[in-house]
Amino acid sequence: MGNLAITLNKSENLKESESLQQNTMCAKLNLAITLHKTGKLGEAESLEQQVLKACIKAVGSSHPDTTHAMANLAMTLHNAGKLQEAQNLQEKVLKDYTEAFENNHPDTLDAMTDLAITLCRAEKLQKAETVQQQVLQAYTRAFANLGKAEKLQKAKNLQQQVLKVCTEAFRSSHLDTIHVKANLALILVKAKALQEAETL
């Protein structure tokens, strides 16, 4: 497929060449996601680095597609235990999303949460706490303009993210994790999601 793209490029059929190269990148990204999910992190990392380099070459280093590719690579590095490399990329992702969007944009908040999880796992707890405080402040600002049902849904989503961080940083039986589960259950009860609350 790559050779066909080169041939098309040489034959000045650039639109078809660009489309084929885009499809090749998408295929690599999809394969990397599958490899990641099956625990083949080394292979996933290699493909994600190829996708990131291709994105930088095609659209530049500050394009949202490039930032998204960087976020995928950072998550793979995190799961492979390469925490410093993951942190470096996640800080760049957060910077790019903050510049492209705003502090309370979902992609920015996801980037902050991912960074906080990596910082917790790397035992950089003070810095992780600071980032989580920023996430909480951004959600608080976002809640100010929502109705009750929307606030409960946002609160549920936030509490689920906090639960994920606590579960990864501690154990599911840790006191802080249990406290977060209890808060989430209260939110679910208020939102009348009783079956979901019972599972906690």
Secondary structure per residue as TSV (DSSP state, phi and psi in degrees):
chain	resnum	aa	ss	phi	psi
A	1	M	-	360.0	-40.7
A	2	G	H	-62.2	-39.9
A	3	N	H	-65.1	-37.7
A	4	L	H	-62.9	-39.4
A	5	A	H	-62.9	-40.1
A	6	I	H	-65.2	-43.6
A	7	T	H	-61.2	-46.3
A	8	L	H	-62.1	-38.5
A	9	N	H	-63.4	-43.5
A	10	K	H	-67.8	-30.1
A	11	S	T	-85.3	9.9
A	12	E	T	66.1	19.4
A	13	N	-	-94.0	68.1
A	14	L	H	-65.0	-38.9
A	15	K	H	-61.9	-43.5
A	16	E	H	-66.8	-39.0
A	17	S	H	-62.9	-46.1
A	18	E	H	-61.8	-41.9
A	19	S	H	-62.2	-43.6
A	20	L	H	-65.5	-40.9
A	21	Q	H	-65.2	-38.2
A	22	Q	H	-64.0	-44.3
A	23	N	H	-62.7	-38.0
A	24	T	H	-63.2	-43.2
A	25	M	H	-62.6	-43.2
A	26	C	H	-61.9	-42.0
A	27	A	H	-62.5	-43.0
A	28	K	H	-62.6	-43.1
A	29	L	H	-63.8	-44.6
A	30	N	H	-61.4	-42.0
A	31	L	H	-64.7	-41.2
A	32	A	H	-60.9	-40.9
A	33	I	H	-63.0	-43.7
A	34	T	H	-63.5	-44.9
A	35	L	H	-61.0	-41.6
A	36	H	H	-58.9	-48.5
A	37	K	H	-65.5	-26.6
A	38	T	T	-93.5	7.5
A	39	G	T	84.5	7.7
A	40	K	-	-91.3	69.2
A	41	L	H	-68.8	-34.7
A	42	G	H	-62.7	-45.4
A	43	E	H	-67.0	-40.9
A	44	A	H	-61.5	-44.3
A	45	E	H	-59.1	-44.1
A	46	S	H	-61.5	-46.2
A	47	L	H	-65.3	-41.2
A	48	E	H	-65.6	-33.9
A	49	Q	H	-66.3	-38.7
A	50	Q	H	-63.0	-43.8
A	51	V	H	-62.9	-43.6
A	52	L	H	-61.5	-46.4
A	53	K	H	-61.3	-41.5
A	54	A	H	-65.5	-38.7
A	55	C	H	-64.2	-45.3
A	56	I	H	-59.9	-42.8
A	57	K	H	-66.9	-40.9
A	58	A	H	-78.5	-43.3
A	59	V	H	-126.8	-3.6
A	60	G	-	98.2	166.0
A	61	S	T	-79.2	-16.2
A	62	S	T	-108.0	10.0
A	63	H	S	-74.1	144.9
A	64	P	H	-56.2	-34.8
A	65	D	H	-63.6	-39.3
A	66	T	H	-65.9	-43.6
A	67	T	H	-62.9	-40.2
A	68	H	H	-63.8	-42.4
A	69	A	H	-62.5	-37.6
A	70	M	H	-65.5	-40.2
A	71	A	H	-64.1	-40.4
A	72	N	H	-62.4	-45.5
A	73	L	H	-62.6	-41.6
A	74	A	H	-60.8	-40.5
A	75	M	H	-65.8	-38.4
A	76	T	H	-65.3	-43.7
A	77	L	H	-60.9	-41.9
A	78	H	H	-57.9	-50.0
A	79	N	H	-68.0	-24.2
A	80	A	T	-84.2	-0.9
A	81	G	T	83.0	9.6
A	82	K	-	-90.6	70.3
A	83	L	H	-69.1	-37.9
A	84	Q	H	-67.2	-42.1
A	85	E	H	-63.8	-42.1
A	86	A	H	-61.9	-45.4
A	87	Q	H	-59.6	-45.0
A	88	N	H	-58.8	-46.1
A	89	L	H	-66.7	-42.0
A	90	Q	H	-64.2	-35.2
A	91	E	H	-65.8	-38.3
A	92	K	H	-67.1	-42.3
A	93	V	H	-59.4	-47.1
A	94	L	H	-61.3	-43.2
A	95	K	H	-61.1	-45.4
A	96	D	H	-65.0	-43.7
A	97	Y	H	-66.6	-37.9
A	98	T	H	-64.5	-39.9
A	99	E	H	-70.8	-37.9
A	100	A	H	-77.2	-35.9
A	101	F	S	-118.7	-129.5
A	102	E	-	-142.7	174.5
A	103	N	T	-65.0	-28.8
A	104	N	T	-102.4	16.3
A	105	H	S	-73.3	141.4
A	106	P	H	-53.9	-39.6
A	107	D	H	-65.7	-37.8
A	108	T	H	-66.2	-44.0
A	109	L	H	-65.0	-39.8
A	110	D	H	-62.2	-41.3
A	111	A	H	-63.5	-40.8
A	112	M	H	-62.8	-44.7
A	113	T	H	-63.8	-43.8
A	114	D	H	-60.2	-42.9
A	115	L	H	-62.8	-42.7
A	116	A	H	-62.0	-39.6
A	117	I	H	-62.8	-43.9
A	118	T	H	-64.2	-42.3
A	119	L	H	-63.0	-40.1
A	120	C	H	-61.4	-47.3
A	121	R	H	-64.2	-31.5
A	122	A	T	-85.2	5.9
A	123	E	T	65.5	26.3
A	124	K	-	-98.1	66.2
A	125	L	H	-68.7	-36.2
A	126	Q	H	-63.1	-45.3
A	127	K	H	-67.3	-38.4
A	128	A	H	-61.8	-42.3
A	129	E	H	-62.2	-41.9
A	130	T	H	-60.9	-44.7
A	131	V	H	-65.3	-42.5
A	132	Q	H	-65.0	-34.3
A	133	Q	H	-62.7	-38.9
A	134	Q	H	-64.1	-40.8
A	135	V	H	-62.0	-46.7
A	136	L	H	-60.8	-44.0
A	137	Q	H	-62.7	-40.1
A	138	A	H	-65.6	-42.2
A	139	Y	H	-65.0	-38.7
A	140	T	H	-61.0	-43.2
A	141	R	H	-63.2	-40.9
A	142	A	H	-66.5	-35.3
A	143	F	H	-67.3	-27.5
A	144	A	T	-56.2	-29.2
A	145	N	T	-105.0	13.4
A	146	L	-	-104.9	157.0
A	147	G	-	-77.7	173.9
A	148	K	H	-59.4	-47.2
A	149	A	H	-63.0	-41.9
A	150	E	H	-66.0	-39.5
A	151	K	H	-62.4	-41.6
A	152	L	H	-64.9	-40.2
A	153	Q	H	-64.9	-44.2
A	154	K	H	-63.8	-41.5
A	155	A	H	-62.5	-42.0
A	156	K	H	-59.9	-48.5
A	157	N	H	-60.5	-44.2
A	158	L	H	-62.5	-46.6
A	159	Q	H	-64.5	-35.0
A	160	Q	H	-65.8	-37.1
A	161	Q	H	-66.7	-41.8
A	162	V	H	-63.4	-41.6
A	163	L	H	-60.5	-41.4
A	164	K	H	-60.9	-44.7
A	165	V	H	-62.3	-47.4
A	166	C	H	-63.5	-41.9
A	167	T	H	-63.9	-39.5
A	168	E	H	-73.4	-35.9
A	169	A	H	-80.0	-35.1
A	170	F	S	-119.8	-153.8
A	171	R	-	-106.4	164.5
A	172	S	T	-68.8	-19.1
A	173	S	T	-95.7	1.4
A	174	H	S	-65.7	145.7
A	175	L	H	-57.4	-42.4
A	176	D	H	-64.2	-39.0
A	177	T	H	-65.6	-42.4
A	178	I	H	-62.3	-41.0
A	179	H	H	-62.1	-43.2
A	180	V	H	-63.8	-41.0
A	181	K	H	-61.1	-41.4
A	182	A	H	-63.6	-42.6
A	183	N	H	-62.0	-42.4
A	184	L	H	-63.8	-41.3
A	185	A	H	-61.2	-41.0
A	186	L	H	-62.2	-42.0
A	187	I	H	-62.3	-43.6
A	188	L	H	-64.7	-38.5
A	189	V	H	-63.1	-45.6
A	190	K	H	-62.0	-33.0
A	191	A	T	-85.9	3.9
A	192	K	T	62.5	30.8
A	193	A	-	-100.1	63.9
A	194	L	H	-65.9	-39.4
A	195	Q	H	-62.8	-41.6
A	196	E	H	-65.1	-39.5
A	197	A	H	-63.6	-38.1
A	198	E	H	-63.8	-30.9
A	199	T	H	-69.3	-20.2
A	200	L	-	-78.2	360.0
